[in-house]
Amino acid sequence: MENTFENEMLSKLSEREKESGLNYEELTPPQQEIPKSLGKASFVEESLSELAMESPWKKLPLENLPSQGFGYPEETELSIRSAEVSEIRHFSTIDENDPIDIDDKINHIISKCSSFRWKGGVLNFQDIYQEDRFYIFMAIRDLTFVKGENRIFIPIQNKCTKEDCPIPSEIELTSGVLSNFSLDPKLKTYYDHENGYFQLTPKNGDPAIQLFIPTIGVSQKIRKILRDKTRAGKKYDSSFATVSPFLIPNWRDLDEKSYDSYEMNSKNWTYTQFVLSDNISKQITFATKNNLSVICNKCGAEVTAPIRFRGGIRSLFIVSDIFGQLL
């Protein structure tokens, strides 16, 4: 009876993953050396088998992300699991009027429900690109509600001219229907994979500018630094603040003092350096678009709808139709 239930749940999980548009890979348990003792060997093999069956982690291929893995270290792996009750309870306290708190709550889910590794060891979730964050957050949500307990539908305005149009009046919001911008292939040619930045060298002989892809850690710390400055009545250069996530490579040693040092150095830029940093930073984006987009296979018309959360961001993890969960 238990095996039948487990098989049924695994089948529903597979169906749910296909519906979400995600291409998950099973997380293979770590390889361990099998001892020569036959008794110990059978024990280890049994433990590994149980680990493979019980592991809640799923590999999320980097090519699924908005960045498609561009710029991450070689052999980087990202795994996710569903959110647990304690994490959902923490998310439920979100203050949707406070952008910093929204960031913190989303980051908390990602920090607890993702594992980020590369061939050199374990990475921190704050090393994930800021613009990959929402997709990962939604992928975690998809895994959390495998039974469809908290389905969210986005109403669309269908302008298709065909009577038998297959596009419904609403589209379910999952990570699989999100679309994103793409990096300009020409811009990619300036990326230095060894050092992890875009190397921009002016023709007029001015010093080169290095621009980085903003990470969760850098973006989060800059927001809090600027908020603290505002509350303390301190001034800061707004033009530098706009490009600062692209100029600061590491979140680990970033504080107000080091931020001020970066800002001070920018005052020595030439006009060309300023224009390059201001213009190119706007092009370094593969962010998730604010609209869903579906193409009708009957007439070829594109149907779009703005992403809106009727119950607020909180509704992404808190079931709004709670009575639907009762018998």
Buried (B, 14 or more C-beta within 10 A) or exposed (E): EEEEEEEEEEEEBEEBBEBBBBEBEEBEBEEEEEEEEEEEEEEBEEEBEEBEEEBEBBBBBBEBBBBBBBBBEEEBBBBBBBBEEEBBEBBEEBEEEEEEEBBBBBBBBBBBBBBBBBEEEEBEBBBBBBBBBBBBBBBBBBBBBBEEEBBBEBEBEBEBEEEEBEBEEEBBBBBBBBBBEEBEEEBEEBBEEEEBBBEBEBEEEBEEBBBBBBBBBBBBBBBBBBEEBEEEEEEBEEEBBEBBBBBBBEBEEBEBEBBBEBBEEBEEBBEBBBEBBBEBBEEBBBBBBEEBBBEBEBEEBEBBBEBEBEEBBBBBBBBBEEEEEEE
